[in-house]
């Protein structure tokens, strides 16, 4: 859930332009900014795989339970008995992580609810292997504390920043619909969290749709005001995804990963102050800010069920109707059949 700068072309890509590209072209443009690094990482990972035997390559973001699992070191101990080592690869956000999975750089990763939809539409071959319970308070639309904007209905004609294809993309669409607005009624500005924060504090955008811990940070550090969060609108669930080829070949490794992750997740739920202190130097945020975010998070790892796939299908159908993806998807095609 951390961020880094991406190219200006990606940041300024406007899906409301009548000349907009199809998703496949957008995905190609995004891949271009990432491909060189991802392919180099893939080559290094493949070389390590050849020299060490079996390697589980995990794509993670700087904030989240994978960071806690990495810090604990228990997964490495659990898999060592099977001759499997673990390689951790950091990505700035879900869309980039899935580009890495598509490029063969990682075997498994965790992302929000929207990135898998865009990835499946772009032909990324993955399967859903698990998910966390909903955490709707963990993402929100915020405005400066002195902004005249009091509700989502006031966003008409305004510049709203978000990370394209991230989980908050769906929150924005649903919040606008709930307020009687359409996606075309606003000016979306596609920025990474780091760039969006800078634009927010400089008042060059009117609102920002963002997730924790960036949400907690902007609330505490800049007194940002929430005009809507995910409650009653979206689930804001985290999903665990794996490359289909790896999932078919190594289902037992993924089952061990999910089991260990569930143990660490449940421990984290009962030790939020300790987790906050542990994450603070890694994330670069103070412990109270992380406690605010962690108290809005959800914990435990759940199997993918029919209701979860139905919810993801709703997201896919929404973006198809908005022509943000080029054709109707069948989300169930990405179900892990061996689960």
Secondary structure, DSSP 4 states (H G I P E B T S, - for coil): -------HHHHT--TTSTTPPPHHHHHHHHHHHHHHHHHHHHHHHHHHHHHHSEEEEEEE-SSSHHHHHHHH-HHHHHHHTTTEEEEEEE-SSHHHHHHHHHTTS-SEEEE-TTHHHHHHHTT--EEEEEEPPP-GGGEEEEE-TT-S--SGGGGTT-EEEE-TTSHHHHHHHHHHHHTT--GGGSEEEE--HHHHHHHHHTT-SSEEEEETTHHHHHHHHH--EEEEESTTT-----EEEEEHHHHHH-HHHHHHHHHHHHHHHHHHHH-HHHHHHHHHHHHTS-HHHHHHHHTTS--S-B---HHHHHHHHHHHHHHHHTTSSSS---GGGGB-TT-
